[in-house]
């Protein structure tokens, strides 16, 4: 068994509300890097804990994942990169992801 690791899933506001209620559908993609979740998914980003090795830059769920795996739901915006920024840099672009607000936080799973 692997130790749980942080993964991210980006989506839009509409789908974020559904995921908070129902969890993640079979076939949902999760990214190993925040920047990829924002770039490929959307500005509403879930932080989740999964038993999945970090050999991949993204993973696809083979079954339904319950909402209980959600650690955080945050809203990000992407803006031009400047040298004074401390936010994560979006891969391959001169932009950064800036966290605007937290919409949900849950206790870290044990």
Wavefront OBJ file of the C-alpha trace (Angstrom):
o trace
v 0.000 0.000 0.000
v 1.293 3.450 -0.897
v 1.221 6.457 1.396
v -1.540 8.899 0.505
v -0.403 11.734 -1.720
v -1.938 15.033 -2.733
v -3.533 15.218 -6.193
v -5.582 18.001 -7.795
v -8.692 18.129 -9.965
v -9.699 21.350 -11.717
v -13.221 22.069 -12.935
v -15.805 24.838 -13.340
v -18.044 26.221 -10.575
v -21.123 24.262 -11.738
v -19.334 20.907 -11.663
v -17.562 21.749 -8.384
v -20.961 21.991 -6.665
v -21.959 18.571 -8.022
v -18.657 16.992 -6.946
v -19.047 18.367 -3.404
v -22.390 16.564 -3.172
v -21.760 13.362 -5.145
v -18.002 12.833 -5.347
v -15.959 12.145 -8.477
v -17.352 10.032 -11.313
v -15.525 7.016 -12.717
v -13.045 8.254 -15.327
v -12.223 11.544 -13.567
v -8.689 12.850 -14.127
v -6.438 14.023 -11.290
v -3.176 15.922 -11.779
v 0.068 15.554 -9.847
v 0.639 19.317 -10.192
v -1.689 22.195 -9.371
v -0.771 24.007 -12.572
v -1.989 21.110 -14.722
v -5.301 20.877 -12.857
v -5.941 24.562 -13.564
v -4.746 24.432 -17.190
v -6.702 21.309 -18.159
v -9.656 21.499 -15.779
v -10.620 24.938 -14.585
v -10.306 27.543 -11.858
v -12.198 25.587 -9.152
v -9.569 23.146 -7.887
v -10.059 20.240 -5.512
v -7.164 18.995 -3.406
v -7.578 15.275 -2.687
v -5.601 12.520 -0.931
v -5.142 9.279 -2.873
v -3.140 6.072 -2.527
v -1.548 6.403 -5.938
v 2.150 6.374 -6.835
v 3.716 9.544 -8.246
v 5.035 7.805 -11.367
v 2.458 9.655 -13.467
v 1.719 13.320 -14.148
v -1.989 12.521 -14.177
v -4.230 9.621 -13.247
v -7.740 8.554 -14.229
v -10.064 6.990 -11.687
v -11.275 3.479 -12.391
v -14.266 3.861 -10.102
v -16.371 6.456 -8.284
v -14.409 8.369 -5.623
v -16.525 9.696 -2.733
v -16.528 13.358 -1.703
v -14.836 12.270 1.544
v -11.438 12.258 -0.239
v -11.689 16.042 -0.744
v -9.300 18.064 1.396
v -9.914 21.525 -0.082
v -11.793 23.331 -2.806
v -10.090 26.561 -3.828
v -10.710 29.087 -6.588
v -7.687 30.277 -8.551
v -7.083 32.906 -11.171
v -4.264 32.941 -13.665
v -2.438 36.225 -14.186
v 0.789 37.349 -15.870
v 3.959 36.185 -14.112
v 6.153 38.714 -12.361
v 9.379 38.111 -10.447
v 7.845 39.163 -7.115
v 5.081 36.571 -7.244
v 5.300 33.604 -4.860
v 2.478 31.595 -6.439
v 2.910 28.456 -8.525
v 3.962 29.077 -12.111
v 1.663 27.639 -14.764
v 3.637 25.116 -16.820
v 5.096 26.486 -20.043
v 3.544 29.911 -19.677
v 4.571 33.246 -18.233
v 1.610 33.155 -15.869
v 1.013 32.258 -12.234
v -1.900 30.672 -10.407
v -3.134 32.865 -7.569
v -5.515 31.435 -4.966
v -8.486 33.756 -4.622
v -10.524 31.987 -1.939
v -11.173 28.711 -0.191
v -14.697 27.282 -0.608
v -14.340 24.075 1.424
v -11.819 22.534 3.803
v -11.943 19.117 5.424
v -9.790 17.390 8.006
v -6.752 15.562 6.616
v -7.548 11.832 6.284
v -5.612 9.469 8.530
l 1 2 3 4 5 6 7 8 9 10 11 12 13 14 15 16 17 18 19 20 21 22 23 24 25 26 27 28 29 30 31 32 33 34 35 36 37 38 39 40 41 42 43 44 45 46 47 48 49 50 51 52 53 54 55 56 57 58 59 60 61 62 63 64 65 66 67 68 69 70 71 72 73 74 75 76 77 78 79 80 81 82 83 84 85 86 87 88 89 90 91 92 93 94 95 96 97 98 99 100 101 102 103 104 105 106 107 108 109 110
